[in-house]
Amino acid sequence: MAETLLADLVATSAAVAATRSRLAKVEALAALLRRLGPAEIRAAVDFLCGRPPQRTGVGWATVANTRASGAAHPSLTVRDLDAALDALEACAGPGANRARAAIVGDLLARATDEEADFVRRLLVGELRQGALAGLVTDAVAKAAGTDAALTRRATMLRGDLAATATLALTGGEAALRGVGLVPGRPVQPMLAATSADVAAGLADAGGDASVEWKLDGARIQVHRSGEDVAVFTRNLNDVTERLAGVVELARRLPADRFVLDGEILGVAADASGELRPELFQHTMGTFATDAAPPKGGGAGPDTGVRLQAWFFDILHLDGEDQIDRPLRERLAVLEQIAGPFRIPGTITDSSAVAATVARDALAAGHEGVMVKAADSRYEAGRRGRAWRKVKPVHTVDLVVLAVEWGSGRRRGWLSNLHLGARDPASATAQPRFVMVGKTFKGLTDELLAWQTSELLARRTHDEGHVVHVRPELVVEIALDGVQISRRYPGEVALRFARVRRYRTDKSPAEADTIDTLRRLLPGAVAPDQEIP
C-alpha cells in the first residue's frame, strides 16, 4: 500500500478550515482517514487535531529563522513528518538547538509552500484549522463505519483519540467494545458548555440539576488501585510526583480502587485566618513546581499558597464503573467516599436556589457555578447540554494596537487583535495605551472584512505577520476576568477575551484604563457582582 503524501493531509486540513459546515468537515476528514495505512493513522490523527504527541522543543525563533525554498512537487509523506518530529524530540544536550534547526531546515526544504506553512504552524501550536478532537472523533466513526457514541465512549475510556482511531479503522466495533475503564489509565474528561445565567442553565438541564461552585483551579483526575495512586491533568499528563499531598489524601479515602474527577486549588489564609482561593496562576505556579509538596498539600515558593484537592464526580469504584449511572447517583457514591472533599453544591430545579448557590460561590472568591443535569451520564467529547458553566461576564472598551494576518479560513484577513488599555496618567488629547492581551474570538466574516479594511487604512509598519496600526479604533471586549501577567507592561492579561463589537461612537480617550482592569483581579475589591 502506497504511503499517504503529506500534501493530501494538508489539502484536507485546508478544506476543513475553508468550510463552516460540520458535515462537510467530517466528510473531508473521513475521506482522508479511509485512505490511511495502519501505521499512518496515529500520526495523521494527531496532525489533524493540531497537536503532535512529540515534544519538539521548537519555538517561533527556530521557525522564523529557518529559510528554505519550497519544493516544486510534493514528496513528503505523513510518516516522513512523524519521523522528523521524533528526531526533534530526541535532540538533547549541547548543540540541541543547532540540531533542531538543521532538522527543521531539511524538512522545510523538502516541503512545498503549502506543506511548509502547515508544518510551521503545527510546530508552534498555531494550526487553527477547525478540526478539533470532537470533530475528528466523528470523522473516525464515519470512516470506520462504527457507531459514533461507541467511538466517543472508547475515546473517553482510552484517553487517546489516535489510539482509538487505530482500533476503529483496523478492528471496527468489536475492537471498540473491548475498551474499558482501567484505574491507572487516564480518561478523557467530560466538558461543559456555557449558559448565560443560572435560569438558562437549569432550562438546558431540562429538570433537576446539581448546582455546584465553579473553582478557578486546575482540573485533576485521581486514580487509585490498592496503594498505587496516579494523578493526571485535564490534558491527561501524569503529575503524580508533583502532588504528594493528593496522593496521601487518596490513600486515606475509604475505598481500594477508584477514579475521581476534581480540581486542585491554591488557597491561602486571609487577614482573618480564613482560607481563600488564590489567583489561578499562583495555583498553576505551585502545581508546576518539580518539588513534591510536603504533607497536607504543600506551598509554592514565596507565595504562601497551599494546594487543596476538591472532587465533583466519581467514575469508578471497587470494580464497578460509575459513568453510566445518573449524576445524582454518582454524587451519592462520591459523598460516601470523599464527602469532606466534595465541591459544595445542591440538587434543585429552582432558579432562586441556584442563584443563592451562585452568590455563595462568588462571595467565597470562586468563579461562578456549574449547572449539571441530575440524570446525566459521564460523557466526554462534545460540549453538550448536560453540563453548563455560568460565570459573570465583564465588558471593557479597549483600543486596537496591532493585528496579525489570519491563517486557514481567515487567510487574507487581519484577524488576531492586539489590545491596549488606556494609561490614566497620559494626556486626554494624546492618550497612551498599555497592551493587555490578544484575541481572534467572536469575529464574524463581515466583521473580519470590515476590520481588515479599517485597520489597513491605519497601518503604520509591519513586523513579520504583525501589522501595527494607529491606536484609533475602540473595540468592546467580553472577558471572564483578568490575571497577573509579566508578559505585558501593565502586568495584567485578559482571560477568555472575545470581541463583542466595535465602538465607532467612542474615541480612544474614552477607552477603559489599565486601572479598571486591575480592579477585576481576584481579591482586588470585595465581590459584589452577582450571576444573573
C-alpha positions, 0 to 999 in steps of 0.5 A, a space after each residue: 500500500 502506497 504511503 499517504 503524501 503529506 500534501 493530501 493531509 494538508 489539502 484536507 486540513 485546508 478544506 476543513 478550515 475553508 468550510 463552516 459546515 460540520 458535515 462537510 468537515 467530517 466528510 473531508 476528514 473521513 475521506 482522508 482517514 479511509 485512505 490511511 495505512 495502519 501505521 499512518 493513522 496515529 500520526 495523521 490523527 494527531 496532525 489533524 487535531 493540531 497537536 503532535 504527541 512529540 515534544 519538539 522543543 521548537 519555538 517561533 525563533 527556530 521557525 522564523 529563522 529557518 529559510 528554505 525554498 519550497 519544493 516544486 512537487 510534493 514528496 513528503 509523506 505523513 510518516 516522513 513528518 512523524 519521523 522528523 518530529 521524533 528526531 526533534 524530540 530526541 535532540 538533547 544536550 549541547 548543540 540541541 538547538 543547532 540540531 533542531 534547526 538543521 532538522 527543521 531546515 531539511 524538512 522545510 526544504 523538502 516541503 512545498 509552500 503549502 506543506 511548509 506553512 502547515 508544518 510551521 504552524 503545527 510546530 508552534 501550536 498555531 494550526 487553527 484549522 477547525 478540526 478539533 478532537 470532537 470533530 475528528 472523533 466523528 470523522 473516525 466513526 464515519 470512516 470506520 463505519 462504527 457507531 459514533 457514541 461507541 467511538 466517543 465512549 472508547 475515546 473517553 475510556 482510552 484517553 487517546 483519540 489516535 489510539 482509538 482511531 487505530 482500533 476503529 479503522 483496523 478492528 471496527 466495533 468489536 475492537 471498540 467494545 473491548 475498551 474499558 475503564 482501567 484505574 491507572 489509565 487516564 480518561 478523557 474528561 467530560 466538558 461543559 458548555 456555557 449558559 448565560 445565567 443560572 435560569 438558562 442553565 437549569 432550562 438546558 438541564 431540562 429538570 433537576 440539576 446539581 448546582 455546584 461552585 465553579 473553582 478557578 483551579 486546575 482540573 485533576 483526575 485521581 486514580 487509585 488501585 490498592 496503594 498505587 495512586 496516579 494523578 493526571 491533568 485535564 490534558 491527561 499528563 501524569 503529575 503524580 510526583 508533583 502532588 504528594 499531598 493528593 496522593 496521601 489524601 487518596 490513600 486515606 479515602 475509604 475505598 481500594 480502587 477508584 477514579 475521581 474527577 476534581 480540581 486542585 486549588 491554591 488557597 491561602 489564609 486571609 487577614 482573618 485566618 480564613 482560607 481563600 482561593 488564590 489567583 489561578 496562576 499562583 495555583 498553576 505556579 505551585 502545581 508546576 513546581 518539580 518539588 513534591 509538596 510536603 504533607 497536607 498539600 504543600 506551598 509554592 515558593 514565596 507565595 504562601 499558597 497551599 494546594 487543596 484537592 476538591 472532587 465533583 464526580 466519581 467514575 469508578 469504584 471497587 470494580 464497578 464503573 460509575 459513568 453510566 449511572 445518573 449524576 445524582 447517583 454518582 454524587 451519592 457514591 462520591 459523598 460516601 467516599 470523599 464527602 469532606 472533599 466534595 465541591 459544595 453544591 445542591 440538587 434543585 430545579 429552582 432558579 432562586 436556589 441556584 442563584 443563592 448557590 451562585 452568590 455563595 460561590 462568588 462571595 467565597 472568591 470562586 468563579 461562578 457555578 456549574 449547572 449539571 443535569 441530575 440524570 446525566 451520564 459521564 460523557 466526554 467529547 462534545 460540549 453538550 447540554 448536560 453540563 453548563 458553566 455560568 460565570 459573570 461576564 465583564 465588558 471593557 472598551 479597549 483600543 486596537 494596537 496591532 493585528 496579525 494576518 489570519 491563517 486557514 479560513 481567515 487567510 487574507 484577513 487581519 484577524 488576531 487583535 492586539 489590545 491596549 488599555 488606556 494609561 490614566 496618567 497620559 494626556 486626554 488629547 494624546 492618550 497612551 495605551 498599555 497592551 493587555 492581551 490578544 484575541 481572534 474570538 467572536 469575529 464574524 466574516 463581515 466583521 473580519 472584512 470590515 476590520 481588515 479594511 479599517 485597520 489597513 487604512 491605519 497601518 503604520 509598519 509591519 513586523 513579520 505577520 504583525 501589522 501595527 496600526 494607529 491606536 484609533 479604533 475602540 473595540 468592546 471586549 467580553 472577558 471572564 476576568 483578568 490575571 497577573 501577567 509579566 508578559 505585558 507592561 501593565 502586568 495584567 492579561 485578559 482571560 477568555 477575551 472575545 470581541 463583542 463589537 466595535 465602538 465607532 461612537 467612542 474615541 480612544 480617550 474614552 477607552 477603559 484604563 489599565 486601572 479598571 482592569 486591575 480592579 477585576 483581579 481576584 481579591 482586588 475589591 470585595 465581590 459584589 457582582 452577582 450571576 444573573 
